[in-house]
Each structure stands twice: as structure tokens, then as C-alpha cells.
Amino acid sequence: KISFLKFNRKKHINILYNLLINRKFNISNTKNVSIYEHRKFCLNHPYRSWYIIKKNNNYIGSMYITKLNSVAINLNYHKKMYYEECLAFLMKNHNPLKEIKSIRPPIFYININPMNKKAIKYMRDFKFKKIQLTYSLNI
């Protein structure tokens, strides 16, 4: 069983930084950031909800929900049961925000790094529907 700690600016910045620098799969964070840059980002707290994921006395990941209904589950241990628990917690404790046409869908959606084969497999196992492929334009 894992637990979810609501992000606390005073307690969790360094924990999140350690999770970030040890993360195997990233999407938006494509370069190493300094603790100063990370602290500034965390203090801005751009997410609707943000959690630290803990198993026993170990911090194993984080999860956040954006104001666009996007969900990120960042685990340092890619076990199916951890994803199941994250998704169950999400669905029990949150509802998607109301749709804004062409801006926010009426559903939660999860972005996954294409190299994270386990997470992709788990989403298929959970019968989630693939709704888009996203590409970065390097201009």
C-alpha cells in the first residue's frame, strides 16, 4: 500500500528534487535543473493538485493534476500495482474540471514518455483508450 502526501512547500521541495534527478522518464523536463531552478518552480506551484508518493518510509514518486485535466504519474519503481493505486486515488479524490472546448477536455488524460514501455502496457491493461500522439517541434 502506498500513501499520498499533499505537496508542502516547506517539506517536499528537496524530496521532489531528488525524485526528479533520479527519474528515468521525462516529458517536459528535458535538461538537468539546479536545485535553485527547481525550488523556484515548486514555489510557483503550477498544478491543481500535487502529491508525493510514499511506500513505507521511501519516497517512490510524485503525481500531479494540471488545470487542463492532464495527470502525470512519475514513479521511480514502475510496478503495475503502484499505477493502479495512483489511479484509484485520483478517481476517488478528484473529478475532471469542466470542459472548455479546444482547451480542456472533460476527462482526465495521462501523458507518458514513449520510452516508458511498462506504463504504456499498464494503460493498455487497464483498457484506457489512446487518444493522441504528441510530437515536439524543434524549431
JOMO-V953904 format. One record per residue. N is the residue number from 1. OMEGA is omega in radians with two decimals (* if undefined). Layout:
((N/OMEGA) (N/OMEGA))
//
This chain:
((1/3.11) (2/3.11) (3/-3.07) (4/3.13) (5/3.11) (6/-3.09) (7/3.10) (8/-3.07) (9/-3.10) (10/-3.02) (11/-2.84) (12/-3.08) (13/-3.13) (14/3.09) (15/3.11) (16/3.13) (17/3.11) (18/3.07) (19/-3.12) (20/-3.07) (21/3.09) (22/-3.12) (23/-3.13) (24/-3.07) (25/3.12) (26/3.02) (27/-3.08) (28/3.14) (29/-3.02) (30/3.09) (31/3.08) (32/3.12) (33/3.09) (34/3.08) (35/3.10) (36/3.12) (37/-3.14) (38/3.14) (39/3.13) (40/3.10) (41/-3.11) (42/-3.13) (43/3.04) (44/3.10) (45/-3.03) (46/-3.02) (47/3.07) (48/3.07) (49/-3.06) (50/-3.08) (51/2.93) (52/-3.11) (53/-3.05) (54/3.05) (55/-3.01) (56/3.14) (57/-3.09) (58/3.03) (59/-3.01) (60/3.13) (61/3.10) (62/3.09) (63/3.04) (64/3.09) (65/3.11) (66/3.09) (67/3.06) (68/-3.13) (69/3.05) (70/3.13) (71/3.03) (72/3.04) (73/-3.10) (74/-3.10) (75/3.06) (76/3.07) (77/-3.01) (78/3.12) (79/-3.09) (80/-3.09) (81/3.09) (82/3.08) (83/3.12) (84/-3.13) (85/3.10) (86/-3.12) (87/3.10) (88/3.11) (89/3.13) (90/-3.05) (91/3.13) (92/-2.97) (93/-3.08) (94/2.99) (95/3.06) (96/3.03) (97/-3.12) (98/-3.12) (99/2.91) (100/-3.05) (101/3.12) (102/3.11) (103/-3.07) (104/3.09) (105/-3.12) (106/-3.07) (107/2.93) (108/3.03) (109/-3.06) (110/3.02) (111/-3.12) (112/3.04) (113/-3.08) (114/3.09) (115/-3.13) (116/-3.04) (117/3.14) (118/-3.13) (119/3.11) (120/3.11) (121/-3.13) (122/3.13) (123/3.05) (124/3.12) (125/3.14) (126/3.11) (127/3.04) (128/-3.07) (129/3.04) (130/-3.05) (131/3.12) (132/2.93) (133/-3.08) (134/-3.13) (135/3.06) (136/3.10) (137/-3.13) (138/-3.09) (139/*))
//
